Amino acid sequence: MAPTTHSKFICFLREELAISDSSIAFALRHREQNNGPLPMILWQYGLVTLQQLDQIYDWLESAKG
């Protein structure tokens, strides 16, 4: 993910899905350790619902252009 897209994605998580900064930071730390996709890490740790996960993947698909 390009740096600009990554920043927009983090803003989407905060503003549209109301994911807390601490939850995002937690998921980012685990992504570095596990090298997994951020949306799946958020879901695996119960930080987003399945519906929110769908919204995340819809956003990522639309961000591809």
C-alpha positions in Angstrom: 0.0 0.0 0.0 1.4 3.4 -1.0 2.1 5.8 1.9 -0.7 8.2 0.8 -3.2 5.4 0.5 -2.0 4.0 3.9 -2.6 7.4 5.6 -6.1 7.7 4.0 -6.8 4.1 5.1 -5.9 5.0 8.7 -8.2 8.1 8.5 -11.0 5.9 7.2 -10.6 3.5 10.1 -10.6 6.4 12.6 -13.4 8.5 11.1 -15.7 6.2 9.3 -15.5 3.1 11.5 -14.6 4.9 14.8 -11.6 2.5 15.5 -9.6 4.0 18.4 -6.0 5.1 17.9 -4.9 2.5 20.5 -6.6 -0.3 18.6 -5.0 0.8 15.3 -1.6 1.0 17.0 -2.1 -2.4 18.5 -3.0 -3.9 15.1 0.0 -2.2 13.4 2.4 -3.6 16.0 1.0 -7.1 15.4 1.2 -6.7 11.7 4.9 -6.0 11.9 5.4 -9.2 14.0 3.1 -11.4 11.9 3.4 -9.7 8.5 -0.3 -10.2 8.0 -2.9 -7.9 6.4 -4.1 -5.2 8.7 -7.8 -5.8 8.1 -7.5 -9.4 9.2 -5.5 -8.6 12.3 -8.1 -6.0 13.3 -10.8 -8.7 12.9 -8.8 -11.6 14.5 -8.3 -9.5 17.7 -12.0 -8.5 17.8 -11.2 -4.8 17.0 -13.7 -4.8 14.1 -16.9 -6.7 13.4 -17.4 -8.8 10.3 -19.6 -6.1 8.8 -16.8 -3.5 9.4 -14.3 -5.9 7.8 -16.5 -6.0 4.7 -16.6 -2.2 4.7 -12.8 -2.1 5.0 -12.3 -4.4 2.0 -14.9 -2.4 0.0 -12.9 0.8 0.8 -9.6 -0.9 -0.1 -11.1 -2.1 -3.4 -12.4 1.4 -4.3 -9.0 2.9 -3.3 -7.3 0.9 -6.0 -8.9 3.1 -8.5 
